[in-house]
Amino acid sequence: MSIEMRKRRWSLGKPLKLVALAVLCAGLPAQSMAETRIDADAERILKSMSAYLGGLKSFSFEFDVDDEYVLRTGEKVQISAWGTTTVARPGQGHVVRRGGFADLDMVYDGKVFTVYGRKTNSYAQKEIAGNLDALIDALRDDTGLQLAAGDLLYSDVAAGLTSEAESGKYWGTTLINGVECHYLSFRARHVDWQIWISTGDKPLPMKYVITSKWMTGAPQYAIRINKWNTSPKIEASQFAFTPPAAAKKLDDLLAVPANEAGLEIE
């Protein structure tokens, strides 16, 4: 996985034509951390977070997303949303996105991925067997659909985030939602990205920002993560989808959020 151009076109239910909300494209040959100019502290803190997240059997959190788009007129607009994510490793997840342009649920039971639009009472499904890594890769490669902060759901977050990094810096600590966090920034050819990781024995990502330098106006995608629960009580039903009465089944995963949009952003 890569944090290159593919980063920008879908984010947790954001419709493809509004909203073509998401993250995508090919990248450059991968580089290892040793071949890049990454500060030792930045590397250590990022790897610590990656190991901690990768070792969790389950977790949940709430998030707030702000995603910028540049219109043909040059005007920059920002689409905001709120949501929740629940994960049970190795291969189950439930993501909820609520906002002015979409009201979506995304459910994965380890075999079938479902996108359900509450506003239109429509859904689409795709068979994807494997773990969450396989799911995120398959969605990105086959549909262009990306989960909000999907990079942070991989089993090895650090490897993916730094696969094309050219440099990385540690800037010290600051507060995010009242939580003391390490502040790291990284640069790649097409994107800059920043991450804020809580200090202490539970290094959790609290904020994540991607700047797409390759796009006019360099729009940003920002997610703030809060209410982390690293040992949630999870019911199996959270990862099972039963179509509501009169729900319409669509053939295309992207058709569900597109129908929810009501606004086009070229």
N, C-alpha and C positions, 0 to 999 in steps of 0.2 A: 504494500500500500504506500501511497505517496501523498504528500501534502501540496503537490503542484497544482496546475491549472484546474484539475478536477474538483478543487475545493469549493467552487462557487455556485453551483446551480440548484441544489435542493437542500432544504433543511427542515426536517421533521414535518413533512406534510405541506411544504410550501409548493403551490401549484406551478407547473412547468411554464405556463404562459403568463403568469402574473408578474408573476409567480411562475415562473418556471422555477420555483425555489429549490436550489441544490449546490453540488460541488464536483467539477469534472475535467477530464482531459488527460493527455499522455504526459509523461515527464522525461527528464533527462536520466542518463545512467546513474544508478544509485551510488552513493558514496558512504563509506563507513565513518563513524564518529572520529576515528583516528586520522582520517584524511581531511577533516574540516577544522576550521579555526573556532572550536567550541571551548569556552572557558571550562576549566576543570570543575568548578562549583556548579555551573549550569548543567554539565553532563551528569554529575553525581546526583543532583536534586531531581533531574528528569528521570534518571534510571531508578531512583528510589521510589518515585511516584508510580512508575511503570510496574515495578516489582510488587508494590503494595496492591495496586488495582488488579493486576493479573492474578494475585493470590486469593482474591475474594471469591467465595463461592456464589455469593449473591449480593446485590446492593440496589439501592433506589435513590433517586434525587428529584428535586424540582429544578426547573430552569426558566430563565427569561432570555429570549433571543431578539436581537436587533440586526436586521439584514438590509444593507444598503443596495439600491439600484440606481443607475444613471439612465435617465430618459433620453430620447433622441434630441430633445431640446437642450440637453446639458444639465437639466435640473436633477439633483440627487434627492431620492426619496428613501425613507427608512420604513421597513415593515417590521412590526413588533409582534411577538407572540409569547405565550406562557405554556408550559407543559410539564410532564412528568416522564421519568424513565424508570423501569423496573427490569432488572436483569437477573437471571439464574443461569450460571455457567454449567455446562459448556454451550448450550444452544437454545436458550429461551429468552424472550424479551417482549416487553409491552411498552410502547411509547404513545403518549397522548400529546396532541398539539391543539391549543385553543388560541384563536386570534380572530381579527376582523375579517380575514380572507379565507380561513380554513378552520374546520372543526373536525379533526381527524384522529383516528386510532390506528396504530400499526401493531400487529400482533404476530409473533413468531413462536411456533411450538417445536421447532427443531426439524420440521419437515415442510411445513407450508407457511408462507409469509402472506399476510392479509393487510390490505389498506381499506379502511372503512370511513366514509364521509357521512357524518351525522346530518349535516344540513340537507344533503340530497338523498340520504338513505340509500347509498350505493356503495358497492365494494368490488374489489378485484383481488385475485389470489395468484400466487406463483409457487410452484414446488421448488424448494431449495433445501436440500439435505445437508446436514453438517452442523458446525458450530457457528457462533456469532461472527467469527472472522470470515468464514465462508459466505455467510449471509451478506455482510457488508460489501465484500468483494463482488459477489454476484449481482447485487443491486447496482453497484457503481458501473460494472463492466457491461451488463446486459440491458439496463434501463436508464442509467444516469441518475437514478433515485438515490439520495443519500440521507441518512439519519442525522439529526442535529447532534453535533459533537460526536459523530460516529467514530472519528479517529481515537476518541478516548475510551471506546468500548472494546478495542482489540485486546487480545491476550498479551501482546507486547507493544505497548503504546510508544515507548521511546524509539524502537527500531523503525517504526513507520514514520513518526514525526520527523526524524532526522535523516531519513534515507536520501534526501536531496539538499540537506542544509549545507550552506557554505560558511556560515559563522553562527555563533551563539554566545550570548552574554548573560552574566548574572548581575543584577542591578541592586541587590539588597532586599530588604523587606518593606512591605506596605500593608495597608488594611483593605480587605475586600469584604463588604457586608459585615464589618466589625471583626473579621477574622484575620490574624496576622498571616501574611503569605510571602513566600519567596517570589520575586518577580524575574522572569526570564524572557529574553527576546531572541529570535532566530531569523536568519535571512536565507532565502533560496533565490533562484534565478527569477522566478515569476511571482513569488509571494513573500511577504514578511509575516511572521506570526509571533504572538506573545502568549505567555501562559503564566498564571498566578497559582502557586501551589501552597497549600497550608503548611505551616511549620509544625514541628512536633513529631510524634510517633505515628501519626496517620496522615501521610502526605497525599492530600486529595486535591484535584484541580478545582479551583473556585471560579476562575474566569479564563476565557480562551478567545483570542481575537486573531482573525486572518485578514490581511490586506492584500487584495488582488492587484498587484502592480501592472499586470499585463492588460488590464481592462481600463478603458477611458474613465478618468475620475478616481481611479484606485478605490473602489467601494470596499467597505469592510463588513465582515460577518463577526458578530460578537455574541457570546453566550456567557451568562452568569449562572453558576450552579450553586444551589443552596439546599438545605434540609437533607444532607446526606444521611443515609441509613445503611450501615455496612453489615447489618444482620437483620434484615427485614423479615417479617412473617409473611410468607407468600403462599397463596392458595393456587392449586394447579389450574383452577378455572381462569386465572389471570392470563394464561397463555393459550386459552381455547377460544375460538371464535364461532359463534352461532349467529347466522344472519337474522336480523330482526324481521318482523312480519313485513311483507311487501317490499323488502330490500331488493334493489336491482343489481344483478351481477354484471360487471363490465369485463371486457377482455384485456384491457390495458391498465396496468397499475397506475400510470400517470394520468389516466382519464379521470380518476376519482378526484384528486386535488385540483385538476384543471376545471372540472365542473363546479368546484367550490369557490373558484376565484372571484369572478365577477369584475376583474380588472386585468388589463393586459399591460405588461411591461416588456418592451422589445429589447 
